[in-house]
Each structure stands twice: as C-alpha cells, then as structure tokens.
Amino acid sequence: MLMGSEARIYQAAINVLYNTLKSANTNAGLTRDKLDALTTELKGISSVMGATADHLRLTAGGKTKEFEDWRSDIRAKVYGGCAASILLGPAVVACYAVAAGVLESKIKDY
C-alpha cells in the first residue's frame, strides 16, 4: 500500500487521467452531434444535387418545359418574321431556307 507522498502522487495521476477521460468523453459527444448535423446537411445537399442532375439530363435531352417553351417561342418569332416577308415575293423562300437551317441548328445546339 502506498503511503504519504507516493499516495498523493498516485492520486494526482488518477485525477489527471479521470479528468482527461471525462473531457475526451464530452468532446466525443460534441463531435458526434456535429457529425450527425453534418450528415443531415449532406443528405440534403445530395438530394438537391440529384434533382439538379435529373433536370440537367432532361434539359440536355430537350425534354424540359423551359426548353419546349423556348423552342416554341423562337420558332414563332423566326418563322413569323418570314411569313411577314411574304410581301417581298420570292424572298420569302430564301427567308425560310436560311431560317430553317440556322434556327434548327440553334435548337439542336441548345
């Protein structure tokens, strides 16, 4: 059995070890809570990224409403302008020929 100063040194070492373990346990709990919050945040980000990727795939395939609306609008403007040029006679044929080539290429490149 330890006596005197040896007992005090031994008790001090045990106290240091106990306090270190207690602090480590508290820090581990805080770290766990932060990791849980981060996991929740990352799941939300993953969901948003998945939805964005799906939308981009649809857009690239020309299957979104935005693309269809843009395509309809641009075609109406270009071909409507050609229709208005009917007063110019044969120039209307050239207008449609040029418009079709340029416009349909633009739609394809969208």
FENRAZI-V608648 format. One record per backbone hydrogen bond with DSSP energy under -0.5 kcal/mol. CO is the residue of the C=O (numbers start at 1). NH is the residue of the N-H. Records with the same first field share a line. If there is no record, write none. Layout:
# FENRAZI-V608648
CO=NH + NH
This chain:
# FENRAZI-V608648
3=6 + 7
4=8
5=9
6=10
7=11
8=12
9=13
10=14
11=15
12=16
13=17
14=18
15=19
16=20
17=21
18=22
19=23
20=24
21=25
22=26
23=27
24=28
25=29
26=30
27=31
28=32
29=33
30=34
31=35
32=36
33=37
34=38
35=39
36=40
37=41
38=42
39=43
40=44
41=45
42=46
43=47
44=48
45=49
46=50
47=51
48=52
49=53
50=54
51=55
52=56
53=57
54=58
55=59
56=60
57=61
58=63
59=62
64=68
65=69
66=70
67=71
68=72
69=73
70=74
71=75
72=76
73=77
74=78
75=79 + 80
76=80
77=81
78=82
79=83
80=84
81=85
82=85
83=86
84=87
85=88
86=89
88=91
89=92
90=93 + 94
91=95
92=96
93=97
94=98
95=99
96=100
97=101
98=102
99=103
100=104
101=105
102=106
103=107
104=108
105=109
106=110
107=110
